[in-house]
Amino acid sequence: MSLALPTPYRRIRGFFRAGHRSVFAYRGNLLLGMLGMVVQVVLTIVVWRVVYSGHGAVAGISKTTAVAYAILAASFQTIVMPWQFSSIPTRIRRGQIGVDMVRPASLIAQSLAQAVGTMVGRLPIGVAGILTGLAMQGLRPPAGTVAGIAWVASTAAGVANVLLINLAVSMVAFWTLDISGPMIVYRFGSAFLSGALIPLWFMPSWLRPVLDWLPFSAQMYDPLAIWFGTIHGTGIASTLAIQVGWLVMLWLLVAVIWRRATYRVVVLGG
């Protein structure tokens, strides 16, 4: 005898499945994404090993750690940063947003569930990168059991951080209808500020304190720094506390944007 989920959870599960299936509906794109991830990881390993050629450590970071960080960052980034953050902009342009806003499940819950489903659908791409890193002996295990457990918590907070900021950027469409410009700026800005492109270890000393307190470092750098042991001891607790603090503030930001957006709805077509 199976236990039925409460009605609100069944509704949300439907949006999760829609996000998941939207990825697998285009299997050719998924396979190309996996192939591209393999090529990216191979090139990443080659470049970082060349950069470290003749150097034992740079900024206190060994070649092994730098290479492993680059592999994991590239693999995770492709999962949490799909090209389309949300279906909200498209549904606004098509005039479908009015229907979404009167559904029993809130638009925020709909969008977050669909985004999580999309991330799950993109897991094979990230796995392809990680397997390539393992095959080329570029990965290394976490710094210890505590680091591994803390990494799981920090990664969950980082994913939630990405989901909320992606949603906030998507809801700009209530004012602009088209968000291609803001989306591109945010995508590349986030990749840089989060340490996905260049680890924050290598940032200038005057810039690093600023980046540490921005919400973006919680997306990528903090979880991986915990994994590799560069954040340890009491630093783990403070890092997790900052991540949770940012989640609260981002949730409040999304709530404020949503409240104002409800007065800005313009239904086109339909």
Accessible surface in RSA format (square Angstrom, percent):
REM  Atomic radii and reference values for relative SASA: ProtOr
REM  Chains: A
REM  Algorithm: Lee & Richards
REM  Probe-radius: 1.40
REM  Slices: 20
REM RES _ NUM      All-atoms   Total-Side   Main-Chain    Non-polar    All polar
REM                ABS   REL    ABS   REL    ABS   REL    ABS   REL    ABS   REL
RES MET A   1   234.18 121.3 146.12  96.7  88.06 209.7 122.67 104.3 111.51 147.7
RES SER A   2   104.41  88.2  78.64 105.0  25.77  59.4  51.44 109.5  52.97  74.2
RES LEU A   3   163.77  91.2 138.75  99.3  25.02  62.9 139.94  98.3  23.84  64.1
RES ALA A   4    90.59  83.3  54.45  84.0  36.13  82.2  63.68  89.7  26.91  71.3
RES LEU A   5    74.79  41.7  70.12  50.2   4.67  11.7  70.55  49.5   4.24  11.4
RES PRO A   6    74.53  54.3  62.66  57.1  11.88  43.2  74.42  61.4   0.11   0.7
RES THR A   7    56.53  40.2  52.83  53.6   3.70   8.8  29.19  39.2  27.34  41.3
RES PRO A   8    75.16  54.8  73.75  67.2   1.41   5.1  75.00  61.9   0.16   1.0
RES TYR A   9   139.75  65.2 137.00  77.9   2.74   7.1  89.14  67.0  50.60  62.4
RES ARG A  10   102.05  42.8  93.48  47.7   8.57  20.4  31.47  43.0  70.58  42.8
RES ARG A  11    93.62  39.3  81.85  41.7  11.77  28.0  33.71  46.1  59.92  36.3
RES ILE A  12    48.89  27.8  48.89  36.4   0.00   0.0  48.89  35.2   0.00   0.0
RES ARG A  13    92.54  38.9  88.28  45.0   4.26  10.1  31.71  43.3  60.83  36.9
RES GLY A  14    38.36  47.3   0.00   N/A  38.36  47.3  31.25  85.8   7.12  15.9
RES PHE A  15    43.97  22.0  42.86  26.5   1.11   2.9  43.41  26.3   0.56   1.6
RES PHE A  16    62.14  31.1  62.14  38.5   0.00   0.0  62.14  37.7   0.00   0.0
RES ARG A  17   107.95  45.3 107.43  54.8   0.52   1.2  20.06  27.4  87.89  53.3
RES ALA A  18    47.06  43.3  35.13  54.2  11.94  27.2  42.67  60.1   4.40  11.7
RES GLY A  19     0.06   0.1   0.00   N/A   0.06   0.1   0.06   0.2   0.00   0.0
RES HIS A  20    57.73  31.6  57.73  40.1   0.00   0.0  34.41  35.5  23.32  27.1
RES ARG A  21   150.69  63.3 148.70  75.8   1.99   4.7  52.26  71.4  98.43  59.7
RES SER A  22    53.95  45.6  40.18  53.6  13.77  31.7  39.72  84.6  14.23  19.9
RES VAL A  23    22.30  14.7  14.69  13.3   7.61  18.3  20.26  17.6   2.04   5.5
RES PHE A  24    62.60  31.3  61.88  38.3   0.72   1.9  62.26  37.7   0.34   1.0
RES ALA A  25    68.75  63.2  35.51  54.8  33.24  75.6  44.93  63.3  23.82  63.1
RES TYR A  26   142.59  66.6 137.60  78.3   4.99  13.0  94.05  70.7  48.53  59.8
RES ARG A  27   160.74  67.5 157.08  80.1   3.66   8.7  54.19  74.1 106.55  64.6
RES GLY A  28    46.07  56.8   0.00   N/A  46.07  56.8  36.66 100.6   9.42  21.1
RES ASN A  29   100.88  69.6  90.76  87.7  10.11  24.4  24.47  58.9  76.41  73.9
RES LEU A  30    15.32   8.5  11.52   8.2   3.80   9.6  14.85  10.4   0.47   1.3
RES LEU A  31   114.52  63.8 109.73  78.5   4.79  12.0 110.06  77.3   4.46  12.0
RES LEU A  32   120.46  67.1 113.38  81.1   7.08  17.8 113.89  80.0   6.57  17.7
RES GLY A  33    24.90  30.7   0.00   N/A  24.90  30.7  21.89  60.1   3.02   6.8
RES MET A  34    56.78  29.4  56.65  37.5   0.13   0.3  52.84  44.9   3.95   5.2
RES LEU A  35   108.64  60.5 104.73  74.9   3.91   9.8 107.99  75.8   0.66   1.8
RES GLY A  36    37.06  45.7   0.00   N/A  37.06  45.7  32.01  87.8   5.05  11.3
RES MET A  37     4.94   2.6   1.92   1.3   3.01   7.2   1.98   1.7   2.96   3.9
RES VAL A  38    50.37  33.1  50.37  45.6   0.00   0.0  50.37  43.8   0.00   0.0
RES VAL A  39    74.46  49.0  72.62  65.7   1.85   4.4  74.46  64.7   0.00   0.0
RES GLN A  40    87.96  49.2  83.34  60.9   4.62  11.0  27.77  59.1  60.19  45.7
RES VAL A  41     0.00   0.0   0.00   0.0   0.00   0.0   0.00   0.0   0.00   0.0
RES VAL A  42    50.72  33.4  50.72  45.9   0.00   0.0  50.72  44.1   0.00   0.0
RES LEU A  43   104.43  58.2 104.23  74.6   0.21   0.5 104.43  73.3   0.00   0.0
RES THR A  44    24.69  17.6  19.11  19.4   5.58  13.3  11.85  15.9  12.84  19.4
RES ILE A  45     0.28   0.2   0.28   0.2   0.00   0.0   0.28   0.2   0.00   0.0
RES VAL A  46    72.66  47.8  69.98  63.4   2.67   6.4  72.54  63.0   0.11   0.3
RES VAL A  47    84.39  55.5  82.08  74.3   2.30   5.6  84.29  73.2   0.10   0.3
RES TRP A  48    41.23  16.5  41.23  20.0   0.00   0.0  28.41  15.1  12.82  20.8
RES ARG A  49    86.31  36.2  81.11  41.3   5.20  12.4  32.44  44.3  53.87  32.7
RES VAL A  50   101.20  66.6  92.16  83.4   9.03  21.8  94.44  82.1   6.76  18.3
RES VAL A  51    82.63  54.4  66.25  60.0  16.38  39.5  73.39  63.8   9.24  25.1
RES TYR A  52     3.86   1.8   1.15   0.7   2.70   7.0   1.15   0.9   2.70   3.3
RES SER A  53    76.81  64.9  56.95  76.0  19.86  45.8  25.92  55.2  50.89  71.3
RES GLY A  54    86.42 106.6   0.00   N/A  86.42 106.6  44.60 122.4  41.82  93.7
RES HIS A  55   106.81  58.4  92.48  64.3  14.33  36.7  50.64  52.2  56.17  65.4
RES GLY A  56    69.86  86.2   0.00   N/A  69.86  86.2  43.32 118.9  26.54  59.4
RES ALA A  57    60.24  55.4  33.10  51.1  27.14  61.7  33.10  46.6  27.14  71.9
RES VAL A  58    56.53  37.2  53.38  48.3   3.15   7.6  56.53  49.1   0.00   0.0
RES ALA A  59    71.52  65.8  22.38  34.5  49.14 111.8  43.23  60.9  28.29  74.9
RES GLY A  60    70.99  87.6   0.00   N/A  70.99  87.6  34.47  94.6  36.53  81.8
RES ILE A  61    12.95   7.4  11.75   8.8   1.19   2.9  12.95   9.3   0.00   0.0
RES SER A  62    46.89  39.6  42.99  57.4   3.91   9.0  35.06  74.7  11.83  16.6
RES LYS A  63    88.96  43.4  87.76  53.8   1.20   2.9  37.15  33.4  51.81  55.2
RES THR A  64    77.84  55.4  71.53  72.5   6.31  15.0  43.91  59.0  33.93  51.3
RES THR A  65    10.55   7.5  10.55  10.7   0.00   0.0   3.48   4.7   7.07  10.7
RES ALA A  66     0.00   0.0   0.00   0.0   0.00   0.0   0.00   0.0   0.00   0.0
RES VAL A  67     3.81   2.5   3.68   3.3   0.12   0.3   3.81   3.3   0.00   0.0
RES ALA A  68     0.00   0.0   0.00   0.0   0.00   0.0   0.00   0.0   0.00   0.0
RES TYR A  69     0.99   0.5   0.99   0.6   0.00   0.0   0.99   0.7   0.00   0.0
RES ALA A  70    11.00  10.1   4.95   7.6   6.06  13.8   8.83  12.4   2.17   5.8
RES ILE A  71     0.09   0.1   0.00   0.0   0.09   0.2   0.09   0.1   0.00   0.0
RES LEU A  72    10.61   5.9  10.61   7.6   0.00   0.0  10.61   7.5   0.00   0.0
RES ALA A  73     0.14   0.1   0.14   0.2   0.00   0.0   0.14   0.2   0.00   0.0
RES ALA A  74    11.71  10.8   5.66   8.7   6.05  13.8   9.95  14.0   1.75   4.6
RES SER A  75     0.00   0.0   0.00   0.0   0.00   0.0   0.00   0.0   0.00   0.0
RES PHE A  76    40.07  20.0  39.66  24.6   0.41   1.1  40.07  24.3   0.00   0.0
RES GLN A  77    32.75  18.3  32.66  23.9   0.09   0.2  24.87  52.9   7.88   6.0
RES THR A  78    25.98  18.5  18.71  19.0   7.28  17.3  14.46  19.4  11.52  17.4
RES ILE A  79    17.78  10.1  17.78  13.2   0.00   0.0  17.78  12.8   0.00   0.0
RES VAL A  80    13.80   9.1  13.80  12.5   0.00   0.0  13.80  12.0   0.00   0.0
RES MET A  81    11.26   5.8   4.10   2.7   7.16  17.0   4.10   3.5   7.16   9.5
RES PRO A  82    10.88   7.9  10.81   9.9   0.07   0.3  10.88   9.0   0.00   0.0
RES TRP A  83   156.41  62.8 150.92  73.0   5.49  12.9 127.16  67.8  29.25  47.4
RES GLN A  84    97.27  54.4  86.93  63.5  10.34  24.6  38.98  83.0  58.29  44.2
RES PHE A  85     9.74   4.9   0.99   0.6   8.75  22.8   1.09   0.7   8.64  24.7
RES SER A  86    14.96  12.6   3.49   4.7  11.48  26.4  12.90  27.5   2.06   2.9
RES SER A  87    26.46  22.4  23.01  30.7   3.45   8.0  16.06  34.2  10.40  14.6
RES ILE A  88     2.18   1.2   2.18   1.6   0.00   0.0   2.18   1.6   0.00   0.0
RES PRO A  89    10.98   8.0  10.98  10.0   0.00   0.0  10.98   9.1   0.00   0.0
RES THR A  90    29.42  20.9  29.42  29.8   0.00   0.0  18.99  25.5  10.44  15.8
RES ARG A  91    63.53  26.7  63.53  32.4   0.00   0.0  12.20  16.7  51.33  31.1
RES ILE A  92     3.21   1.8   3.21   2.4   0.00   0.0   3.21   2.3   0.00   0.0
RES ARG A  93   106.79  44.8  93.50  47.7  13.29  31.7  39.81  54.4  66.99  40.6
RES ARG A  94   153.01  64.2 136.62  69.6  16.39  39.0  41.01  56.1 112.00  67.9
RES GLY A  95     9.42  11.6   0.00   N/A   9.42  11.6   0.30   0.8   9.12  20.4
RES GLN A  96    66.52  37.2  64.27  47.0   2.25   5.4  20.90  44.5  45.62  34.6
RES ILE A  97     0.48   0.3   0.48   0.4   0.00   0.0   0.48   0.3   0.00   0.0
RES GLY A  98    25.53  31.5   0.00   N/A  25.53  31.5  21.80  59.8   3.73   8.4
RES VAL A  99    89.83  59.1  87.83  79.5   2.00   4.8  89.07  77.4   0.76   2.1
RES ASP A 100     2.44   1.7   2.33   2.3   0.11   0.3   0.64   1.5   1.81   1.8
RES MET A 101    53.47  27.7  25.56  16.9  27.91  66.4  23.91  20.3  29.56  39.2
RES VAL A 102   120.07  79.0  91.62  82.9  28.45  68.6  97.14  84.4  22.93  62.2
RES ARG A 103    93.61  39.3  79.76  40.7  13.85  33.0  13.04  17.8  80.57  48.8
RES PRO A 104   102.95  75.0  60.22  54.9  42.73 155.3  73.34  60.5  29.61 184.0
RES ALA A 105    12.33  11.3   4.36   6.7   7.97  18.1  11.79  16.6   0.54   1.4
RES SER A 106    62.35  52.7  47.47  63.3  14.88  34.3  48.24 102.7  14.11  19.8
RES LEU A 107     6.73   3.7   4.85   3.5   1.88   4.7   4.85   3.4   1.88   5.1
RES ILE A 108    18.05  10.3  17.73  13.2   0.32   0.8  17.97  12.9   0.09   0.2
RES ALA A 109    32.65  30.0  26.34  40.7   6.31  14.4  31.48  44.3   1.17   3.1
RES GLN A 110     7.52   4.2   7.52   5.5   0.00   0.0   3.94   8.4   3.58   2.7
RES SER A 111     9.07   7.7   3.36   4.5   5.72  13.2   4.32   9.2   4.76   6.7
RES LEU A 112    35.22  19.6  34.96  25.0   0.26   0.6  35.22  24.7   0.00   0.0
RES ALA A 113     9.55   8.8   2.78   4.3   6.77  15.4   8.70  12.3   0.85   2.2
RES GLN A 114    46.68  26.1  46.68  34.1   0.00   0.0   7.60  16.2  39.09  29.6
RES ALA A 115    17.71  16.3  12.28  18.9   5.44  12.4  16.81  23.7   0.90   2.4
RES VAL A 116    54.96  36.2  54.96  49.8   0.00   0.0  54.96  47.8   0.00   0.0
RES GLY A 117     0.00   0.0   0.00   N/A   0.00   0.0   0.00   0.0   0.00   0.0
RES THR A 118    21.97  15.6  21.97  22.3   0.00   0.0  12.86  17.3   9.11  13.8
RES MET A 119    13.80   7.1  13.57   9.0   0.24   0.6  10.35   8.8   3.46   4.6
RES VAL A 120    52.81  34.7  49.03  44.4   3.77   9.1  49.68  43.2   3.13   8.5
RES GLY A 121     0.00   0.0   0.00   N/A   0.00   0.0   0.00   0.0   0.00   0.0
RES ARG A 122    48.49  20.4  48.49  24.7   0.00   0.0   0.56   0.8  47.93  29.1
RES LEU A 123    79.57  44.3  79.57  56.9   0.00   0.0  79.57  55.9   0.00   0.0
RES PRO A 124    37.96  27.7  32.41  29.5   5.56  20.2  37.32  30.8   0.65   4.0
RES ILE A 125     8.14   4.6   8.14   6.1   0.00   0.0   8.14   5.9   0.00   0.0
RES GLY A 126     0.29   0.4   0.00   N/A   0.29   0.4   0.29   0.8   0.00   0.0
RES VAL A 127    72.00  47.4  71.41  64.6   0.59   1.4  71.51  62.1   0.49   1.3
RES ALA A 128    11.44  10.5   5.32   8.2   6.11  13.9  10.48  14.8   0.95   2.5
RES GLY A 129     0.00   0.0   0.00   N/A   0.00   0.0   0.00   0.0   0.00   0.0
RES ILE A 130    45.22  25.7  45.22  33.7   0.00   0.0  45.22  32.6   0.00   0.0
RES LEU A 131   105.20  58.6 100.74  72.1   4.46  11.2 101.14  71.0   4.06  10.9
RES THR A 132    17.58  12.5  12.57  12.7   5.01  11.9  11.54  15.5   6.04   9.1
RES GLY A 133     0.00   0.0   0.00   N/A   0.00   0.0   0.00   0.0   0.00   0.0
RES LEU A 134   101.43  56.5  86.99  62.2  14.44  36.3  87.80  61.7  13.64  36.7
RES ALA A 135    84.45  77.7  46.28  71.4  38.17  86.8  59.16  83.3  25.30  67.0
RES MET A 136    59.74  30.9  47.62  31.5  12.12  28.8  52.67  44.8   7.07   9.4
RES GLN A 137   156.81  87.7 132.13  96.6  24.68  58.8  40.63  86.5 116.18  88.1
RES GLY A 138     3.71   4.6   0.00   N/A   3.71   4.6   3.20   8.8   0.51   1.1
RES LEU A 139    36.90  20.6  13.10   9.4  23.80  59.8  13.33   9.4  23.58  63.4
RES ARG A 140    67.58  28.4  59.95  30.6   7.63  18.2  19.66  26.9  47.92  29.0
RES PRO A 141   101.51  74.0  93.93  85.6   7.59  27.6  99.71  82.3   1.80  11.2
RES PRO A 142    44.59  32.5  32.39  29.5  12.20  44.4  32.39  26.7  12.20  75.8
RES ALA A 143    57.18  52.6  18.69  28.8  38.50  87.6  25.02  35.2  32.17  85.2
RES GLY A 144    33.82  41.7   0.00   N/A  33.82  41.7  33.54  92.0   0.28   0.6
RES THR A 145   111.84  79.5  94.02  95.3  17.82  42.5  65.19  87.6  46.65  70.5
RES VAL A 146   109.07  71.8 107.18  97.0   1.89   4.5 107.86  93.7   1.21   3.3
RES ALA A 147     9.09   8.4   7.72  11.9   1.38   3.1   7.72  10.9   1.38   3.7
RES GLY A 148    15.37  19.0   0.00   N/A  15.37  19.0  14.02  38.5   1.35   3.0
RES ILE A 149   119.73  68.1 115.94  86.4   3.79   9.1 118.16  85.1   1.58   4.3
RES ALA A 150     9.30   8.6   4.63   7.1   4.68  10.6   9.30  13.1   0.00   0.0
RES TRP A 151    48.22  19.4  48.22  23.3   0.00   0.0  48.01  25.6   0.21   0.3
RES VAL A 152    89.30  58.8  86.96  78.7   2.34   5.6  87.90  76.4   1.40   3.8
RES ALA A 153    48.81  44.9  36.58  56.5  12.23  27.8  43.84  61.7   4.98  13.2
RES SER A 154     0.00   0.0   0.00   0.0   0.00   0.0   0.00   0.0   0.00   0.0
RES THR A 155    35.98  25.6  34.98  35.5   1.00   2.4  35.25  47.3   0.73   1.1
RES ALA A 156    62.28  57.3  48.91  75.5  13.37  30.4  56.48  79.5   5.80  15.4
RES ALA A 157    13.20  12.1   8.42  13.0   4.78  10.9  11.94  16.8   1.26   3.3
RES GLY A 158     0.67   0.8   0.00   N/A   0.67   0.8   0.67   1.8   0.00   0.0
RES VAL A 159    45.20  29.7  44.20  40.0   1.00   2.4  44.59  38.7   0.61   1.6
RES ALA A 160    31.88  29.3  30.18  46.6   1.70   3.9  31.48  44.3   0.40   1.1
RES ASN A 161     1.32   0.9   1.32   1.3   0.00   0.0   0.84   2.0   0.47   0.5
RES VAL A 162     1.84   1.2   1.84   1.7   0.00   0.0   1.84   1.6   0.00   0.0
RES LEU A 163    20.97  11.7  18.86  13.5   2.12   5.3  19.03  13.4   1.95   5.2
RES LEU A 164    13.20   7.3  12.91   9.2   0.29   0.7  12.97   9.1   0.22   0.6
RES ILE A 165    15.44   8.8  15.12  11.3   0.33   0.8  15.44  11.1   0.00   0.0
RES ASN A 166     6.76   4.7   6.70   6.5   0.06   0.1   3.58   8.6   3.18   3.1
RES LEU A 167     5.55   3.1   3.43   2.5   2.12   5.3   5.22   3.7   0.33   0.9
RES ALA A 168    10.24   9.4   9.07  14.0   1.18   2.7   9.41  13.2   0.83   2.2
RES VAL A 169    20.77  13.7  19.59  17.7   1.18   2.8  20.77  18.0   0.00   0.0
RES SER A 170     0.09   0.1   0.09   0.1   0.00   0.0   0.00   0.0   0.09   0.1
RES MET A 171     0.55   0.3   0.55   0.4   0.00   0.0   0.00   0.0   0.55   0.7
RES VAL A 172    48.69  32.0  48.30  43.7   0.39   0.9  48.69  42.3   0.00   0.0
RES ALA A 173     0.00   0.0   0.00   0.0   0.00   0.0   0.00   0.0   0.00   0.0
RES PHE A 174    10.05   5.0   1.42   0.9   8.63  22.5   2.26   1.4   7.79  22.3
RES TRP A 175    97.99  39.3  70.61  34.2  27.38  64.3  55.69  29.7  42.30  68.6
RES THR A 176    69.57  49.5  46.04  46.7  23.53  56.1  53.09  71.3  16.48  24.9
RES LEU A 177    62.91  35.0  62.91  45.0   0.00   0.0  62.91  44.2   0.00   0.0
RES ASP A 178    78.32  54.9  71.19  70.9   7.13  16.9  28.89  68.0  49.43  49.3
RES ILE A 179    10.76   6.1  10.29   7.7   0.47   1.1  10.29   7.4   0.47   1.3
RES SER A 180    52.07  44.0  49.44  66.0   2.63   6.1  33.23  70.8  18.84  26.4
RES GLY A 181    37.89  46.7   0.00   N/A  37.89  46.7  34.84  95.6   3.06   6.8
RES PRO A 182    58.53  42.7  48.85  44.5   9.68  35.2  55.68  46.0   2.85  17.7
RES MET A 183    21.51  11.1  21.51  14.2   0.00   0.0  14.88  12.6   6.63   8.8
RES ILE A 184    75.90  43.2  75.89  56.5   0.00   0.0  75.89  54.7   0.00   0.0
RES VAL A 185   113.44  74.6 105.86  95.8   7.58  18.3 111.32  96.7   2.12   5.7
RES TYR A 186    23.04  10.8  15.68   8.9   7.35  19.1  22.90  17.2   0.14   0.2
RES ARG A 187    27.79  11.7  27.79  14.2   0.00   0.0  17.78  24.3  10.01   6.1
RES PHE A 188   127.10  63.6 123.76  76.7   3.34   8.7 124.25  75.3   2.86   8.2
RES GLY A 189    27.47  33.9   0.00   N/A  27.47  33.9  26.24  72.0   1.23   2.8
RES SER A 190     1.42   1.2   0.46   0.6   0.96   2.2   0.00   0.0   1.42   2.0
RES ALA A 191     9.91   9.1   9.91  15.3   0.00   0.0   9.91  14.0   0.00   0.0
RES PHE A 192    73.87  37.0  73.87  45.8   0.00   0.0  73.87  44.8   0.00   0.0
RES LEU A 193    43.47  24.2  42.92  30.7   0.55   1.4  42.92  30.1   0.55   1.5
RES SER A 194     0.91   0.8   0.91   1.2   0.00   0.0   0.15   0.3   0.76   1.1
RES GLY A 195     0.04   0.1   0.00   N/A   0.04   0.1   0.00   0.0   0.04   0.1
RES ALA A 196    15.49  14.2   1.44   2.2  14.05  32.0   1.44   2.0  14.05  37.2
RES LEU A 197   108.84  60.6  88.69  63.4  20.15  50.7  90.37  63.5  18.47  49.7
RES ILE A 198    74.06  42.1  74.06  55.2   0.00   0.0  74.06  53.3   0.00   0.0
RES PRO A 199     2.18   1.6   2.18   2.0   0.00   0.0   2.18   1.8   0.00   0.0
RES LEU A 200     0.17   0.1   0.00   0.0   0.17   0.4   0.00   0.0   0.17   0.5
RES TRP A 201    25.97  10.4  11.76   5.7  14.21  33.4  12.85   6.9  13.12  21.3
RES PHE A 202    51.46  25.7  22.25  13.8  29.21  76.0  27.23  16.5  24.24  69.4
RES MET A 203    19.39  10.0   6.04   4.0  13.36  31.8   0.05   0.0  19.34  25.6
RES PRO A 204    60.36  44.0  48.10  43.8  12.25  44.5  60.21  49.7   0.15   0.9
RES SER A 205   101.49  85.8  80.48 107.4  21.01  48.4  54.33 115.7  47.17  66.1
RES TRP A 206   187.12  75.1 165.39  80.1  21.73  51.0 158.72  84.6  28.40  46.1
RES LEU A 207    34.91  19.4  34.91  25.0   0.00   0.0  34.91  24.5   0.00   0.0
RES ARG A 208    61.45  25.8  61.45  31.3   0.00   0.0  20.17  27.6  41.28  25.0
RES PRO A 209    73.72  53.7  69.21  63.1   4.52  16.4  72.47  59.8   1.25   7.8
RES VAL A 210    81.36  53.5  74.97  67.9   6.39  15.4  80.50  69.9   0.87   2.3
RES LEU A 211     1.86   1.0   1.63   1.2   0.24   0.6   1.65   1.2   0.22   0.6
RES ASP A 212    49.62  34.8  40.62  40.4   9.00  21.3  18.39  43.3  31.23  31.1
RES TRP A 213   164.95  66.2 160.57  77.7   4.39  10.3 132.27  70.5  32.69  53.0
RES LEU A 214    56.95  31.7  55.94  40.0   1.02   2.6  55.94  39.3   1.02   2.7
RES PRO A 215    14.14  10.3  14.14  12.9   0.00   0.0  14.14  11.7   0.00   0.0
RES PHE A 216    36.67  18.3  36.67  22.7   0.00   0.0  36.67  22.2   0.00   0.0
RES SER A 217     2.02   1.7   1.95   2.6   0.07   0.2   0.12   0.3   1.89   2.7
RES ALA A 218     2.10   1.9   2.10   3.2   0.00   0.0   2.10   3.0   0.00   0.0
RES GLN A 219    16.07   9.0   4.73   3.5  11.34  27.0   2.00   4.2  14.08  10.7
RES MET A 220     5.51   2.9   4.96   3.3   0.55   1.3   3.04   2.6   2.48   3.3
RES TYR A 221     5.96   2.8   5.96   3.4   0.00   0.0   3.01   2.3   2.95   3.6
RES ASP A 222    13.30   9.3  13.30  13.2   0.00   0.0   0.00   0.0  13.30  13.3
RES PRO A 223     5.55   4.0   5.55   5.1   0.00   0.0   5.55   4.6   0.00   0.0
RES LEU A 224     0.73   0.4   0.73   0.5   0.00   0.0   0.73   0.5   0.00   0.0
RES ALA A 225     0.00   0.0   0.00   0.0   0.00   0.0   0.00   0.0   0.00   0.0
RES ILE A 226     0.00   0.0   0.00   0.0   0.00   0.0   0.00   0.0   0.00   0.0
RES TRP A 227    41.29  16.6  41.29  20.0   0.00   0.0  41.29  22.0   0.00   0.0
RES PHE A 228    11.18   5.6   0.00   0.0  11.18  29.1   0.00   0.0  11.18  32.0
RES GLY A 229    19.24  23.7   0.00   N/A  19.24  23.7   8.12  22.3  11.12  24.9
RES THR A 230    57.63  41.0  27.06  27.4  30.56  72.8  33.74  45.3  23.89  36.1
RES ILE A 231    28.53  16.2  24.59  18.3   3.93   9.5  27.95  20.1   0.58   1.6
RES HIS A 232   125.05  68.3 116.90  81.3   8.16  20.9  74.97  77.3  50.09  58.3
RES GLY A 233    54.77  67.5   0.00   N/A  54.77  67.5  40.79 111.9  13.98  31.3
RES THR A 234   124.28  88.4 114.83 116.4   9.45  22.5  86.47 116.1  37.82  57.2
RES GLY A 235    24.83  30.6   0.00   N/A  24.83  30.6  23.05  63.2   1.78   4.0
RES ILE A 236    17.76  10.1  17.76  13.2   0.00   0.0  17.76  12.8   0.00   0.0
RES ALA A 237    66.02  60.7  55.82  86.1  10.20  23.2  60.96  85.8   5.06  13.4
RES SER A 238    59.48  50.3  51.74  69.0   7.74  17.8  44.31  94.4  15.16  21.2
RES THR A 239    14.52  10.3  13.37  13.6   1.15   2.7   3.81   5.1  10.71  16.2
RES LEU A 240    44.33  24.7  44.13  31.6   0.20   0.5  44.23  31.1   0.09   0.2
RES ALA A 241    65.12  59.9  48.51  74.9  16.61  37.8  56.85  80.1   8.27  21.9
RES ILE A 242    52.45  29.8  45.80  34.1   6.65  16.0  51.77  37.3   0.69   1.9
RES GLN A 243     1.39   0.8   0.64   0.5   0.76   1.8   0.64   1.4   0.76   0.6
RES VAL A 244    85.08  56.0  85.08  77.0   0.00   0.0  85.08  73.9   0.00   0.0
RES GLY A 245    29.44  36.3   0.00   N/A  29.44  36.3  28.39  77.9   1.05   2.3
RES TRP A 246    53.11  21.3  52.91  25.6   0.20   0.5  49.70  26.5   3.41   5.5
RES LEU A 247    35.57  19.8  34.23  24.5   1.34   3.4  34.48  24.2   1.08   2.9
RES VAL A 248    85.40  56.2  81.04  73.4   4.36  10.5  85.16  74.0   0.24   0.7
RES MET A 249    99.35  51.5  93.21  61.7   6.15  14.6  57.89  49.2  41.46  54.9
RES LEU A 250    10.93   6.1  10.82   7.7   0.11   0.3  10.93   7.7   0.00   0.0
RES TRP A 251   120.34  48.3 120.16  58.2   0.18   0.4  95.57  51.0  24.78  40.2
RES LEU A 252   103.80  57.8 103.48  74.0   0.32   0.8 103.64  72.8   0.16   0.4
RES LEU A 253    85.46  47.6  81.04  58.0   4.42  11.1  85.01  59.7   0.45   1.2
RES VAL A 254     1.13   0.7   1.13   1.0   0.00   0.0   1.13   1.0   0.00   0.0
RES ALA A 255    40.49  37.2  36.09  55.7   4.40  10.0  37.68  53.1   2.81   7.4
RES VAL A 256    79.84  52.5  77.80  70.4   2.05   4.9  79.84  69.4   0.00   0.0
RES ILE A 257    31.34  17.8  30.35  22.6   0.99   2.4  31.34  22.6   0.00   0.0
RES TRP A 258    52.96  21.3  52.96  25.6   0.00   0.0  30.56  16.3  22.40  36.3
RES ARG A 259   176.90  74.3 173.65  88.5   3.25   7.7  52.58  71.9 124.32  75.3
RES ARG A 260   157.15  66.0 153.57  78.3   3.58   8.5  40.53  55.4 116.62  70.7
RES ALA A 261     0.00   0.0   0.00   0.0   0.00   0.0   0.00   0.0   0.00   0.0
RES THR A 262    52.04  37.0  32.39  32.8  19.65  46.8  26.29  35.3  25.75  38.9
RES TYR A 263   185.85  86.8 151.88  86.4  33.97  88.4 109.94  82.6  75.91  93.6
RES ARG A 264   123.17  51.7 115.88  59.1   7.29  17.4  26.53  36.3  96.64  58.6
RES VAL A 265    45.43  29.9  18.23  16.5  27.20  65.5  19.01  16.5  26.41  71.6
RES VAL A 266    86.12  56.7  79.63  72.1   6.50  15.7  82.88  72.0   3.24   8.8
RES VAL A 267    79.37  52.2  52.68  47.7  26.69  64.3  52.68  45.8  26.69  72.4
RES LEU A 268    69.67  38.8  67.12  48.0   2.55   6.4  69.25  48.6   0.41   1.1
RES GLY A 269    69.39  85.6   0.00   N/A  69.39  85.6  41.24 113.2  28.15  63.0
RES GLY A 270   115.51 142.4   0.00   N/A 115.51 142.4  65.65 180.1  49.86 111.7
END  Absolute sums over single chains surface
CHAIN  1 A    13780.5      11339.7       2440.8       9790.1       3990.4
END  Absolute sums over all chains
TOTAL         13780.5      11339.7       2440.8       9790.1       3990.4
